[in-house]
Structure formats: C-alpha cells, structure tokens
Amino acid sequence: MEFLAPVSFLLAGLLVVGMPIGFAMGIAGTVGLYLIGGLNLALGILSVAPYRNTASWLLTAIPLFILMAEILSASRISSDMFRAANKWVGHLPGGLAVATVFTSAGFGAVSGSSTAATATMARTVAPEAEKYGYDRGMIVGTVAAAGTLSIMIPPSVVLMVYGIITETSIGGLFIAGIVPGVITALSFAGITMAWAGLNPKLAPPVQSHSWRARFASLRELWPVLLLFVFIVAGIYSGAVTVTEAAAVGCFGAILIAVVLLRRMGWRDFMGALERTTRPTAMIFTIIIGAHIFGYFITLTMAPQALVTHVQALEIGPGMVIFFLIVIFVLLGCVMDQLAILILTMPIVFPMVMQLGYSPIWFGILVTKTVEIGLITPPIGMNVFVASSITGVPLKRVFAGVLPFVLAEFAILALIAFFPEIVTVFSGEH
C-alpha cells in the first residue's frame, strides 16, 4: 500500500501532460511493479502481459464490430436510416429531432461508438434541419445526446471492454443493454416532442408522407435490421459466440454494402480497414496498459483494503452504490469512458461483488453513468464533436442537451432502484 499514492500521482501526472491512457497506465504500473519487487518482477510481468492479455479469441470481436460499423458507414446507411425515420415520424412535433433520436439508436446498433455516431448524424441531420428552420441549438443538442445511445445499444465497445476487464459475459451485457437503450431512446423522443409542442418555433412542422412512401423507405434498411436481429438473437440463444456473431456481422455488412446497395468499391473498403486500425490499436493498448497497472494494484492489496474499509464504515450497500455513482458521474465530466472503466474497475469491481450485486447489472449501471459524461461540461465529448462539425457554439449545444441530461439521471435512478429492467432478459435475477 505504501507505493500506491506515489504511483497514482505519477499516473495522474502522465495523464495531465497528455499521454495516452494506455501508455500512462503501462508506465505507472511498471514503475509500481519495480518499487514492489524490483527489476526482475517488472520485466517478468512485461515479458508476458502484452501477449497473454491480448491473445484472446474474445478480443477479436472488437476490431470485427468496428469494421462492420465502418463498412456500413461507408455505404451511407445512416442517410438511409434518417430518411426512413423522417418519413415515419417527421410529421410529429419536433419530427426531425425525433427522427434523429431513432436514427442514432439504429446507427448505434451497428456502430458501437458514440463519437462516431454523433459525427455521422451531425453531418446528416444539420443541413436538413437548417432547411426546415429548426433551432440549431436544439437540433445539434439532440444529435449530441442521441449519440450516447451507441454506448448502451449492442454491440457496444464500452460494454465489451467492461466484460473483458471484469470477466463478465459480454453476450449477457449486450442483451441487458437493450431495454435501457430502448427506454432512453423513447425518453429522448418524448422530450423532443414535448419541447417542440411547448415552443413550435424551435421545430417547425415538416412534410407528411404517405404510408406507401413510408414502407418504401424500409426497402434499403431491412438487410441491416436483419443483421442486427441475427447478432442479438444469435448471442441470446447461444447459437453463436460474440466473436462468431461479430465475424458473421462483418461479412453481412460487406454483402449489404457491395452486393445489395452497391455503394462500396475497393477504395472505400480499404478506407474502412484503415479507419478500423486506429481505434483497435487504441483499445488494445489500453487493455495491455490496464492489465500491467492491474498487476500492480493487485500486489498492493488495495481492493481488499477498500472492501475492509467500506465494511468498517457500516453503511448499507445502497449507499456504497450511491457514492460510486457520484464518483463515476464526476469522473465522466473530465475523462474518457474507457479510461474510467479501466482505471476504476480493478479496485471497485471486487468490492461491488463482495456486496452481492450482479456484475451485469453493475456493468449497465456504470455504463449509463459514464454515458452521461459525454454530454456534460467541461469535457462533454459528444457536445464538442457536434459543435465542431456544425459550427454551433458550445454554449448553445450544452443548453440543447440539458433536458436530455435530466432524463439520463432519471433513467439512471430507474436502473438503480429497479434492477429487473436490466436482468429481465440477461439470464440473471
């Protein structure tokens, strides 16, 4: 325990100067291992940790899901989704904003990346909303908030990383994320409709479409819908593993883009491969660094000491969860979601399991909590992405996401008080 404080300060210092989280954790963990057991221990861990912690069949799912999303993105499927959603709900109060929410939910089902979904939707929605005279702060705020749906709706990279770190069933996490994701999407849609109803000038009505046009708009979307259903149903039924589902999903995305839609050539495919390598390398670097730092944390006996300390406080398990939620919300305001999970789970997860909570329920709770940080100041990554692409000032975008932030906290409380929302389909009760 005596080396925990200086190594933690070293890690914080490396992060402050801008070092990537994976390298920062790897360096800090190596220094900690050296302080505890000398050069032999540090070199021994370094010689085996990178390969041991990445040579996993399960980890193959991460680049495959990312590639699937990039292929579908290159085929401009997001534009098809938005046009279809607009034809179905565009006539409602705040119809374009409602269409944005449902499109983001659909794109989240094939992307798994919140910032990617936000960037894509910002480019797709902003010009259309401006044409109809929508308030820019409202519509861009909706885009930023709706982008968070990609974190919860499977396949989610954040849920995959949580599952890998905590050795929790990724398939169970994916299934558990569906109901909270649907509730969030419906809540966001309701907010936009109520907002537009109270102030119609913010969201003028758009053209209504016939039922024939609505059903015709689904023509190009059914392959993607079928792909998503196969992934979820296959994992839920046990017919395929998460990795196998990712591989089939990737192959299916290629068929959709090349054969059915005919929108992807060789150059587009190579571009998708190139865009896949960067986030994949980042995630794998983070995993390696996290495990090196995790070895150090384990040797310090910090998790056991934390559990003992919490038990000595004689506070109920509910209060422990409440304080953890507060900590995660505060961290989410200033840190990346993956960084939060990787930094905290080695210490927090054993304590939560000691209290008797479900690892799947806790995973969804943590994911929902850090999700809020994407649209809250001072960082608010989705807000920055949406603002930079559309040119809308940050102040207006933060004002536009405020109602959605309040809804997120309400849904978070719902998940905390009613775990059945998460566990009803996951196999845990």
C-alpha positions in Angstrom: 0.0 0.0 0.0 2.9 2.4 0.6 3.6 2.7 -3.1 0.0 3.3 -4.1 0.0 7.0 -3.6 3.2 7.9 -5.5 2.3 5.7 -8.4 -1.2 7.1 -8.5 0.3 10.6 -8.6 2.6 9.5 -11.4 -0.3 8.2 -13.4 -2.2 11.4 -12.8 0.8 13.5 -13.9 1.2 11.5 -17.1 -2.5 12.0 -18.0 -2.3 15.7 -17.2 0.6 16.2 -19.7 -1.5 14.5 -22.4 0.0 11.0 -22.5 -2.5 8.4 -23.9 -4.2 6.4 -21.2 -2.8 3.0 -22.3 0.8 4.2 -22.2 0.3 6.1 -19.0 -1.1 3.1 -17.2 1.6 0.8 -18.6 4.4 3.2 -17.4 2.9 3.8 -14.0 2.2 0.1 -13.5 5.7 -0.8 -14.5 7.2 1.7 -12.0 4.9 0.4 -9.3 6.0 -3.2 -10.0 9.6 -2.2 -9.8 9.1 -0.5 -6.5 7.4 -3.6 -5.1 9.5 -6.4 -6.4 12.5 -4.9 -8.2 13.6 -5.1 -11.9 13.0 -8.9 -12.2 9.3 -8.6 -11.2 8.7 -5.7 -13.6 10.5 -7.3 -16.5 8.8 -10.7 -15.8 5.3 -9.1 -16.0 6.2 -7.0 -19.1 7.5 -10.1 -20.9 4.2 -12.0 -20.6 1.4 -9.4 -20.0 1.1 -7.9 -23.5 0.7 -11.3 -25.3 -1.2 -13.1 -22.5 -3.8 -10.3 -22.3 -4.4 -9.8 -26.0 -4.1 -13.3 -27.4 -7.7 -13.9 -26.8 -10.4 -15.2 -29.1 -12.9 -12.9 -27.4 -10.9 -9.8 -28.2 -11.3 -10.5 -31.9 -14.8 -9.2 -31.6 -13.7 -5.7 -31.1 -12.0 -5.0 -34.4 -14.7 -7.0 -36.2 -17.5 -4.9 -34.8 -15.6 -1.7 -35.5 -15.0 -2.9 -39.1 -18.7 -3.8 -39.5 -19.6 -0.2 -38.4 -17.1 1.4 -40.8 -18.3 -0.7 -43.8 -21.9 0.2 -43.1 -20.9 3.9 -42.6 -19.1 3.9 -45.9 -22.2 2.6 -47.6 -24.1 5.7 -46.3 -26.6 3.6 -44.4 -27.0 6.4 -41.8 -28.5 8.7 -44.5 -31.0 5.9 -45.5 -31.9 5.4 -41.8 -32.5 9.2 -41.4 -34.7 9.5 -44.5 -36.7 6.5 -43.5 -37.2 7.7 -39.9 -38.1 11.2 -41.1 -40.8 9.7 -43.4 -42.3 7.8 -40.4 -42.1 10.4 -37.7 -41.2 13.7 -39.4 -44.8 15.0 -39.2 -44.8 14.8 -35.4 -43.9 17.8 -33.3 -40.2 18.1 -33.5 -40.3 15.4 -36.1 -36.7 15.9 -37.4 -35.4 15.7 -33.9 -37.4 12.5 -33.2 -36.1 11.0 -36.4 -32.6 11.9 -35.3 -33.1 10.0 -32.0 -34.4 6.9 -33.7 -31.7 7.0 -36.4 -29.0 7.4 -33.8 -30.4 4.3 -32.0 -30.4 2.4 -35.2 -26.9 3.5 -36.1 -25.8 2.7 -32.6 -26.9 -0.9 -33.2 -24.2 -1.1 -36.0 -21.5 1.3 -34.8 -20.9 0.8 -31.0 -19.1 4.2 -30.9 -20.8 7.3 -29.5 -18.5 9.9 -31.1 -18.7 8.1 -34.5 -22.5 8.1 -34.3 -22.5 11.8 -33.2 -20.2 12.9 -36.0 -22.1 10.9 -38.7 -25.5 12.2 -37.5 -24.3 15.8 -37.3 -23.3 15.8 -40.9 -26.5 14.1 -41.9 -29.1 16.0 -39.8 -27.8 19.6 -39.6 -28.3 20.6 -43.2 -31.8 19.1 -43.3 -32.8 20.7 -40.0 -31.5 24.1 -41.2 -33.5 23.8 -44.4 -36.8 23.5 -42.3 -35.8 26.3 -39.9 -35.1 24.3 -36.8 -33.4 25.9 -33.9 -29.7 25.0 -34.3 -29.1 24.7 -30.6 -32.0 22.3 -30.2 -31.2 20.0 -33.1 -27.5 19.8 -32.5 -28.1 19.2 -28.8 -30.4 16.4 -29.8 -27.7 15.0 -32.1 -25.1 15.1 -29.3 -27.5 13.5 -26.7 -28.8 10.8 -29.1 -25.2 9.8 -29.9 -24.9 8.4 -26.4 -27.3 5.6 -27.4 -24.4 3.8 -29.1 -22.8 3.1 -25.7 -25.8 1.2 -24.4 -27.3 -0.5 -27.5 -25.4 -3.5 -28.6 -22.8 -4.0 -30.0 -21.2 -1.6 -27.6 -17.4 -1.2 -27.4 -17.7 0.1 -23.8 -19.7 -3.0 -22.7 -17.2 -5.2 -24.4 -14.3 -3.6 -22.6 -16.2 -3.8 -19.3 -16.8 -7.5 -19.9 -13.2 -8.2 -20.7 -11.9 -6.3 -17.7 -14.3 -7.9 -15.2 -14.6 -11.3 -17.0 -18.4 -10.8 -17.3 -20.4 -12.4 -20.1 -20.3 -9.9 -23.0 -23.4 -11.6 -24.5 -25.3 -11.1 -21.2 -24.2 -7.4 -21.2 -25.4 -6.9 -24.8 -28.8 -8.4 -24.0 -29.1 -6.4 -20.7 -28.4 -3.2 -22.6 -31.3 -3.4 -24.9 -34.1 -2.5 -22.6 -32.3 0.5 -21.0 -31.3 1.6 -24.5 -34.9 1.5 -25.8 -36.1 3.3 -22.7 -33.5 6.0 -23.3 -34.4 6.4 -27.0 -38.2 6.7 -26.2 -37.5 9.2 -23.4 -35.3 11.3 -25.8 -38.0 11.2 -28.4 -40.7 12.2 -25.9 -38.5 15.2 -24.8 -38.1 16.5 -28.3 -41.9 16.2 -28.9 -42.7 18.0 -25.7 -40.1 20.7 -26.4 -41.5 21.3 -29.8 -45.0 21.3 -28.5 -44.2 24.0 -25.9 -42.4 26.1 -28.5 -43.3 25.3 -32.1 -41.0 28.0 -33.4 -38.0 25.8 -32.4 -39.1 22.9 -34.6 -41.5 23.9 -37.4 -43.5 21.0 -38.9 -42.2 19.2 -41.9 -43.8 17.4 -44.8 -46.0 14.4 -44.1 -45.6 11.3 -46.2 -48.0 8.6 -47.4 -48.0 5.1 -45.9 -46.7 3.8 -49.3 -43.7 6.1 -49.1 -43.0 5.1 -45.5 -43.0 1.4 -46.3 -41.0 2.0 -49.4 -38.3 3.7 -47.3 -37.7 0.5 -45.5 -36.6 -1.3 -48.6 -32.9 -0.5 -48.2 -32.9 -0.9 -44.4 -34.2 -4.5 -44.0 -30.8 -6.1 -44.6 -29.3 -4.0 -41.7 -32.3 -4.8 -39.5 -31.9 -8.5 -40.3 -28.2 -8.3 -39.5 -28.8 -6.7 -36.1 -31.6 -9.2 -35.2 -29.2 -12.1 -36.2 -26.4 -10.8 -33.9 -28.7 -10.2 -30.9 -30.8 -13.4 -31.4 -27.7 -15.5 -32.1 -25.9 -14.3 -29.0 -29.0 -14.6 -26.8 -29.9 -18.1 -28.0 -26.3 -19.3 -27.6 -26.2 -20.3 -31.3 -23.1 -18.2 -31.8 -20.5 -16.6 -29.5 -19.9 -12.9 -29.5 -16.8 -13.3 -31.7 -18.7 -15.5 -34.2 -21.5 -13.0 -34.3 -19.0 -10.2 -35.0 -17.5 -12.2 -37.8 -20.8 -13.0 -39.4 -21.9 -9.4 -38.9 -18.8 -8.1 -40.6 -19.3 -10.5 -43.6 -23.0 -9.5 -43.7 -22.1 -5.8 -43.8 -19.8 -6.4 -46.8 -22.6 -8.2 -48.6 -25.0 -5.3 -47.9 -22.6 -2.6 -48.9 -21.2 -4.4 -52.0 -23.9 -6.6 -53.4 -27.3 -5.2 -52.2 -26.6 -1.5 -52.0 -23.7 -1.4 -54.5 -22.1 1.6 -52.7 -18.7 0.3 -51.8 -15.7 -0.1 -54.0 -12.2 -1.3 -53.3 -11.0 2.1 -52.3 -14.0 2.5 -49.8 -13.2 -0.9 -48.4 -9.6 -0.1 -47.8 -10.6 3.2 -46.2 -12.9 1.2 -43.8 -10.0 -1.1 -42.9 -7.7 1.9 -42.3 -10.3 3.6 -40.0 -10.7 0.4 -38.1 -7.0 0.1 -37.2 -6.7 3.3 -35.1 -9.5 2.6 -32.6 -8.5 -1.0 -32.4 -4.9 -0.2 -31.7 -6.0 2.3 -29.1 -8.3 -0.1 -27.3 -5.7 -2.9 -27.3 -3.0 -0.5 -26.0 -5.4 0.5 -23.2 -6.1 -3.2 -22.4 -2.4 -4.0 -22.1 -1.7 -0.9 -20.0 -4.7 -1.7 -17.8 -3.5 -5.2 -17.1 0.0 -4.0 -16.2 -1.4 -1.5 -13.8 -3.9 -4.1 -12.6 -1.0 -6.4 -11.6 0.4 -3.5 -9.5 -3.0 -2.8 -7.9 -3.4 -6.5 -7.0 0.0 -6.7 -5.3 -0.7 -3.6 -3.3 -3.8 -5.3 -1.8 -5.7 -2.1 -2.4 -9.0 -3.8 -3.4 -9.1 -5.9 -0.3 -8.2 -2.9 1.8 -11.0 -0.9 0.2 -13.5 -3.7 0.9 -12.4 -3.9 4.6 -12.6 -0.1 4.9 -16.1 0.1 3.5 -17.3 -2.8 5.7 -15.9 -0.9 8.7 -17.9 2.2 7.8 -21.1 0.2 8.5 -23.1 1.8 5.7 -25.6 -0.1 3.6 -24.8 -1.5 0.1 -27.2 1.0 -1.4 -25.2 4.0 0.0 -22.0 2.4 -1.4 -23.6 2.3 -4.9 -24.8 5.9 -4.5 -21.3 7.2 -3.7 -19.9 5.2 -6.6 -22.5 6.7 -9.0 -21.5 10.2 -7.8 -17.8 9.4 -8.3 -18.4 8.0 -11.8 -20.5 11.0 -12.8 -17.8 13.4 -11.7 -15.1 11.4 -13.5 -17.3 11.3 -16.6 -17.2 15.1 -16.7 -13.4 15.1 -17.2 -12.4 11.7 -18.5 -13.0 9.3 -21.4 -15.4 6.5 -20.7 -12.9 3.7 -21.4 -10.3 5.3 -19.2 -12.8 5.5 -16.3 -13.6 1.8 -16.6 -10.0 0.7 -16.9 -8.8 2.9 -14.0 -11.6 2.1 -11.6 -12.8 -1.5 -12.2 -9.7 -3.3 -10.8 -10.4 -1.6 -7.5 -14.2 -1.1 -7.4 -15.5 -4.3 -9.1 -14.3 -6.7 -6.3 -15.9 -4.6 -3.7 -19.2 -4.5 -5.5 -19.1 -8.3 -6.0 -18.4 -8.6 -2.3 -21.6 -6.7 -1.6 -23.5 -9.3 -3.6 -24.6 -7.3 -6.7 -25.0 -8.7 -10.2 -21.9 -8.0 -12.4 -24.2 -7.5 -15.4 -26.5 -5.0 -13.5 -23.4 -3.1 -12.3 -22.0 -3.0 -15.8 -25.1 -1.4 -17.2 -25.3 1.0 -14.3 -21.7 2.1 -14.7 -22.1 2.4 -18.5 -25.2 4.5 -18.1 -23.3 6.7 -15.6 -20.3 7.3 -17.7 -22.6 7.8 -20.7 -23.9 11.0 -19.0 -20.3 12.4 -19.1 -20.5 12.6 -22.9 -22.9 15.4 -22.7 -22.0 17.2 -19.5 -19.4 20.0 -19.1 -16.5 20.6 -19.1 -15.5 17.9 -21.5 -18.7 16.6 -23.0 -17.0 14.9 -25.9 -20.3 14.5 -28.0 -21.0 18.2 -27.5 -17.6 19.1 -28.8 -17.9 16.8 -31.8 -21.3 18.1 -32.7 -20.3 21.7 -32.2 -17.1 21.4 -34.3 -18.9 19.8 -37.2 -21.9 22.1 -37.3 -20.3 25.3 -36.2 -22.9 25.9 -33.4 -21.4 27.5 -30.3 -20.7 25.2 -27.4 -22.9 27.2 -25.1 -25.9 26.7 -27.3 -25.3 23.0 -27.7 -24.9 22.5 -23.9 -28.2 24.3 -23.5 -29.7 22.0 -26.1 -28.6 18.8 -24.2 -29.8 19.9 -20.8 -33.2 18.3 -20.9 -31.6 15.1 -22.1 -29.1 15.1 -19.2 -32.0 15.4 -16.7 -33.7 12.4 -18.5 -30.4 10.4 -18.2 -30.3 10.9 -14.5 -33.9 9.8 -14.2 -33.2 6.6 -16.2 -30.1 6.0 -14.1 -32.2 6.2 -10.9 -34.7 3.8 -12.6 -32.0 1.3 -13.3 -30.6 1.6 -9.7 -33.9 1.1 -8.0 -35.4 -1.5 -10.4 -32.6 -3.9 -11.4 -35.2 -6.1 -13.2 -35.0 -3.6 -16.1 -31.5 -4.9 -16.8 -31.7 -8.5 -15.7 -35.1 -9.4 -17.2 -33.6 -10.8 -20.4 -29.9 -11.3 -19.4 -30.5 -14.6 -17.5 -29.7 -13.1 -14.1 -32.4 -12.5 -11.5 
